[in-house]
């Protein structure tokens, strides 16, 4: 009799606890699909999602991608644009969504380069970062890092210094082997003209 009396409340309590652990809408299937699409891109060495859905930790989705240094700029451009379109199509309300791209460890002798994009700000508002922004940035990133004399390229959108919601600026930091390489790069890609500097060589 006692068990019958408490069975319903216990079931309700357990359901409440489980719901509290995953208070945000589940997006595992969508994340698996987006990750699989990125892994299928020629030149992508690795793509790993970090997915958190917790009332205590919040809801986040970050896709970390490693690419070969010689990846086709066009392929990466298309992959970046598709990532944004798929995120927007599936809808990730209440999620902080980011894409991080870097050169694969096997190619680090060619230089360590990276690009990062935050589609959502810390207030869960959608940053004005479009598919065209990400696609164009990744094409420039790949072409610049493959340019003769370039040591590394770091790109982020919005810029890491941006603190206000709705900001869509870009940070670009390019290290080159010498001044001549920087000038040739700027002549080929005018948008890099004020963003390169000669890599400091170790003393001795």
C-alpha positions in Angstrom: 0.0 0.0 0.0 2.8 2.3 0.9 4.6 1.5 -2.4 1.5 2.2 -4.4 1.0 5.5 -2.7 4.6 6.8 -3.5 5.1 5.2 -6.9 3.7 8.1 -9.0 5.6 10.9 -7.1 8.9 9.0 -7.4 8.3 8.5 -11.2 7.5 12.2 -11.5 10.7 13.1 -9.5 12.9 10.9 -11.7 11.4 12.5 -14.9 12.1 15.9 -13.5 15.7 15.1 -12.7 16.3 13.7 -16.2 14.6 16.7 -17.8 16.8 19.0 -15.7 20.0 17.3 -17.0 19.1 18.1 -20.6 17.0 21.2 -20.4 17.8 22.3 -24.0 16.5 20.8 -27.2 18.6 17.8 -28.2 20.7 18.3 -31.4 22.8 15.2 -31.4 21.5 13.9 -34.8 22.0 17.3 -36.4 25.5 17.6 -35.1 26.4 14.1 -36.3 25.1 15.1 -39.8 27.0 18.4 -39.9 30.2 16.6 -38.6 29.9 13.8 -41.2 29.6 16.4 -44.0 32.7 18.2 -42.9 34.7 14.9 -42.6 33.8 14.1 -46.2 35.6 17.2 -47.6 38.8 16.3 -49.4 41.7 17.7 -47.4 40.0 17.5 -44.0 42.1 15.3 -41.8 39.9 15.4 -38.7 36.6 16.9 -37.5 35.5 16.5 -33.9 32.4 18.0 -32.3 32.2 19.1 -28.7 28.6 19.0 -27.7 27.3 20.1 -24.3 23.6 20.1 -23.3 23.4 20.8 -19.5 21.5 23.1 -17.3 24.7 23.7 -15.2 27.1 24.1 -18.1 24.7 25.5 -20.8 24.4 24.4 -24.4 27.3 24.6 -26.8 28.4 23.1 -30.1 31.9 23.6 -31.3 33.2 21.8 -34.4 37.0 21.5 -34.4 38.5 20.8 -37.8 42.1 19.9 -38.8 42.9 20.3 -42.5 46.0 19.5 -44.6 48.1 22.5 -45.5 47.5 21.8 -49.2 43.7 21.6 -48.9 41.8 23.2 -51.9 40.8 26.7 -51.0 37.6 26.2 -53.0 36.7 23.0 -51.1 37.3 24.7 -47.8 35.3 27.7 -48.9 32.3 25.5 -49.8 32.6 23.5 -46.6 32.6 26.6 -44.4 29.6 28.1 -46.1 27.7 24.9 -45.8 28.4 24.6 -42.1 26.7 28.0 -41.5 23.7 27.1 -43.7 23.2 23.8 -42.0 23.4 25.3 -38.5 20.9 28.0 -39.4 18.6 25.5 -41.2 18.6 23.0 -38.3 18.2 25.8 -35.7 20.3 25.9 -32.5 18.4 28.2 -30.2 20.0 28.7 -26.8 23.3 27.1 -28.1 26.7 28.8 -28.4 28.0 27.6 -31.8 31.5 27.9 -33.0 33.7 26.6 -35.9 37.5 26.2 -35.4 39.8 25.2 -38.2 43.6 24.6 -37.9 46.3 22.9 -39.9 46.8 19.3 -39.2 49.7 18.4 -36.8 51.4 16.4 -39.6 51.8 19.6 -41.5 53.0 21.9 -38.7 56.4 22.1 -40.3 54.7 24.2 -43.0 53.5 26.5 -40.2 50.7 26.4 -37.7 47.6 28.4 -38.9 44.1 28.6 -37.6 40.7 30.2 -38.2 37.8 30.5 -35.8 34.2 31.7 -36.1 31.6 32.4 -33.4 28.1 32.2 -34.8 26.6 33.0 -31.4 27.6 35.6 -28.8 27.7 35.0 -25.1 24.1 36.4 -24.7 22.9 33.7 -27.1 22.2 36.2 -29.9 23.1 35.2 -33.4 26.2 37.1 -34.5 25.8 38.7 -38.0 28.3 36.2 -39.4 26.9 34.9 -42.7 27.7 31.8 -44.7 29.4 34.1 -47.2 31.6 35.6 -44.5 32.8 32.2 -43.3 33.2 30.9 -46.9 35.2 33.9 -48.0 37.3 34.0 -44.9 38.3 30.4 -45.2 39.2 30.7 -48.8 41.4 33.7 -48.0 42.9 31.8 -45.0 43.8 28.8 -47.2 45.2 30.9 -50.0 47.2 33.1 -47.7 48.8 30.3 -45.7 49.8 28.5 -48.9 51.4 31.6 -50.4 55.2 31.4 -50.8 57.0 33.0 -47.8 54.0 32.9 -45.5 54.8 31.3 -42.1 51.3 31.3 -40.5 47.9 32.8 -40.7 45.5 33.4 -37.8 42.0 34.6 -38.5 38.9 35.1 -36.3 35.4 36.4 -36.9 34.2 38.3 -34.9 37.6 39.5 -33.7 38.5 38.1 -30.3 38.6 41.6 -28.9 34.9 42.2 -29.9 32.8 42.4 -26.7 29.6 43.9 -28.0 26.8 41.8 -29.4 26.2 42.2 -33.1 29.8 42.9 -34.0 31.1 41.3 -37.2 34.6 42.5 -37.5 37.5 40.2 -38.5 41.0 39.8 -37.0 43.8 38.7 -39.4 47.3 38.1 -38.3 49.8 36.9 -40.9 53.5 36.1 -40.2 55.8 36.1 -43.2 59.4 35.1 -43.7 60.6 38.5 -44.9 59.4 41.9 -46.1 59.4 40.9 -49.7 57.1 38.0 -49.0 54.7 40.3 -47.2 54.7 42.8 -50.1 54.0 40.0 -52.7 51.2 38.7 -50.5 49.6 42.2 -50.3 49.9 42.7 -54.0 48.1 39.4 -54.6 45.5 39.8 -51.8 45.0 43.5 -51.0 42.9 42.8 -47.9 46.0 41.4 -46.2 48.1 44.6 -46.8 47.9 45.9 -43.2 47.8 42.5 -41.5 51.2 40.9 -42.1 54.5 41.2 -40.2 57.9 39.6 -40.5 58.3 36.5 -38.3 60.9 37.2 -35.6 63.8 34.8 -35.9 65.3 33.2 -32.7 68.5 34.9 -31.6 71.7 33.0 -32.5 
